[in-house]
């Protein structure tokens, strides 16, 4: 869901018309419509008032944009690594794989360091 969709969802949950919300924020109802449709974005001072009037926080209104940005950054990093990997010859690619295996085996560089499962005899 986009910022605009969440804005609309929250406004409707409070049974407010665009014109009513606009009046509460000191802007026009059409400006609210533009925000909800992704045509424009509120300036910071308006945005802070949105949080107050709609009784919500930035996490609620922007949660999907933040997730999308994280996905884009991750995708860009992975693409960069794969592009570099493809530039190596067979020997270079094998060394990269060995180095990654060594880094992984230390456990020091893992994002999540779960204990290894031990099989019982």
N, C-alpha and C positions, 0 to 999 in steps of 0.2 A: 504494500500500500504506500502511496506517495504522501508527502507532507500535505498536499491539497486534499487528498482523500481522507486523511486522518482529521484534518481541520473540519471538513464537512461532517464527518462522522461524529465528532465531538460537539459541534454546533447543533446538529440535529438531536443528539442525545439530551441536550439541554433545552430542546424545543425552541431554538432561536432561529429567526429568519435572518438571511444575509443582511438585510437592512437594519435589523435590530442589533446584530453583532457589530456592524459597521458603526452605528451610532454610539455604541458602548466604547468603541475604540477610537472614536473621533475621525473616522474615515467613511467612505461611501460603501453602500452595499455592493456596488459593482466592483469595488476593489477587493472585497471578500470573494466575490465570484471569480475574479482573476487569480487570486491565490489558490482557490479550490480547483481551478482548471489548469493550474501550472503556467499561466500566462505571465505572471509576475510573482515576486516574493516580497514579503513585508520587510521593511527596514527594521533594524535592531530595536529601536524604541517601540515600534508597533508590536513587534514580536514579543517583547517582554510583557506588554499589556495583554496580548493574546493569552499567554500563560496564566495571568491573573484572572482574566475574565472567564476563560474556559475551565479554570481550576484544574490545569494539567501542567505537565512539565515538558521540557525539550525532549526527554527520552521518549515520551509517548508520541509526540508529533513527528520526530525525526528518526525513529528507530529503524525504519526500512532503508532510508537514505544512508544511514551509518553502516548498515549491513552491506548494502550495495557497494559502498566505497571500499570496504574491507575486501569484498569479493574481487573487485577490480584490481586492487593492489596485489592481492594474492595471485591472480591470473597473470598480471604483468611480471611479477617476480618469477613465476614458473616458466613463462614464455622466455624470459631472459636466460634462465638456466638451461633450458632445452636448446635454445639457439646456440649458446656457447658450447654445450655438450656436442652438438652436431658438427661443430667446426674441428673437433679433435679427430685424429686418425684412430684406428682400432686400439693401438697401444695406449694412446692418451685417454680414450674412453674407459679402458680397463682400469687405468690408474685412478680416474675420477670415481669409478664404482668402488674400488678398494678403499679410497680415502673416505668416501661416504660411509662405507661399512665400518671402518675403523672409528670414525666419529660417533656413529650410532652405538657401537659396542661399548664405548666408554660410559655412555649414559649422561655425560656431562652436558651435552648440547641438546638434549631432547626437551621439547616443550613440556611434556608430561612424562615424569619419570616414575612409571609404575613398576613395582617389584616384579621380577620375572617369576613366572609360575613354575613351581617345582613339582615334578611328578613324584608321587609316592610309590614305593615299590610294593 
